[in-house]
Amino acid sequence: MKENIKPKIVFLVLLLASCLPYVSAPMALVGGIAFGLTAGNPWGKSVSLWTRRLLQISVVGLGFGMNLTEVIMTGKDAFLYTAISISLTMAVGLLLGKVFQTGKATSILISFGTAICGGSAIAAMAPVIKAEAEETGVALATIFTLNSAALLLFPPMGHLLNMSQREFGLWAALAIHDTSSVVGAAAAYGSLALAIGTTVKLTRALWIMPSALLGAWFTKSEGKVKVPLFIIGFVVAAVISTLVPQFGNTWHGLNAIAKQSLVVTLFLIGSGLTRNVLAKTGVRPLAQGLTLWVVVSVASCTAILQGWIK
């Protein structure tokens, strides 16, 4: 009994520590990964549920730190190149799925998750293509493993390449899968990188609905496609903070809370990377996901540094 209680106590201590302002996003992530690999996740799937909810609330809170005009301009500029990026990523991903002989449904989910926004995209597409639970789980495990690596690797790589905050925000939004990982990496790089990365990433996430609907049409599926409400919440928060500037201190406080809650979210994400998750991923799906991720990262980085994407 005591052995079962100890991991939960340590987990709660680390979780509360992540709420403190001097704990950074990378520190929380590394702490979560270290805990997950050594002790496992004491609360299992319930942690994933709360992680997703906390992330969505945090993204809405980030909207209070954005200016509506900037959101519109950045989103407008991002719409075209995110569409091109998604189309090319899906094409390359499906080709790599054949090369590595990954199962069809798993290949589609990994490609879709890489192209748009990781776990959220996979969750939206899985019922549309009638993927089995095991196939969905493998795809999620693959994307999740790469997300964790991106959080650790992207900020130092950005500094190594001497990227500006705007360039890094764009790169993170185009090359990292989940919104949480984009926000976490961008937050570690700087406030402007966070603003650009969040807006472009959410613009990219808007493609979940038309893409899933297109998938439903091709597969003749009757599954429902859910609207990502947290994106709407982000825009509403930006509208409120822009139209009611006299409460600027309040909006600043909510934005600060949202940023720290993202640190907590990253600890929760890291704690979910257990040995069981790594074992479940498998070699072929991981090879497909990793190769696709490297191709997307190098291509988007080159396009940004060459000035093709601004």
C-alpha positions, 0 to 999 in steps of 0.5 A: 500500500505504501509503495503505491502511495509514494509515487502519487505523493512525489507526483503531487509534489512535482505538480505543485512545484510546476505551479511556481513561477521560477520553474520553467517549461523545460524544467517541468518537461524534463521532470515529468519525463524523468518521473514517467520513465522511472515511476510510471503514471500513477493516475493513468488515463485520467492524467491525459484527460486533465492535460488536454483540458488544462491545455485548452484553458491555457490556450484561451488564456494566452489570447488575453495577451494578444492583440486582435489586429496581430492575430488577424494579420498573422493568421491571414499570412499563415493560412496559405502556407499552412495549407501548402504545408499540410498537403505536402506533409500528408502526401509525404507521410502516406508515401513513407507509410508504404515505404516502412509498411506501416498499417494503413490506418496508423499511417494515415493517423501519423501523417494527419497528426504531423500535418495538423496538430498532433493528438487533437487531429488524430482524435478527430480523424480516428473515428472518421477512418474507423481506426481500431483503438490499438491503431489510434494508440500507436499513432498517439504514442508515436506523435507523443514521443516526438513531441517530447523530443521537440520540446527539448531539441527545438529551442537550442537548435533555434539558437544554434541557427541564430533564428529570430523570435519570429522565425522560431515561432513560425518554425515551431508552429509548422514543424512541431505536432501538438499545440502544447509542444509548440507553445512550450518550445516557443515560450522557452524561446521568447514572448514574441516567439510565443505569440507568433507560434500560438497564432500560426499553430491555431491557424493550422489547427483550423484545418482539422475540420475541413480535412476530417470532413474530406476524409469522411466524404472519401470513406463515406463515414457518418462520424461527427467532426467536432469543432475545436472550441478552444480556438474560438475561445482564444480568438474571443479572449483576444477580442476582449483584451483588444476592445476593453484595454482599460482592464489591461492589468486583469488581462495581463494577469490572466495571460501570466496565469495561462503561461504558468499553467502551460508549464504545469501542462508540460509536466503532465505531458512528460509524466505520460511518457512511460516505458509502456508508451515507448514499448507500444510505439513500435519500430515501423510507426516510429520510423515513419513518424520520425522520418516525416518529422525530420523532412518537415522540420528541415523543409520548413526551417529552410523555407523560413531562413531563405525568406520564402515564409515570413 
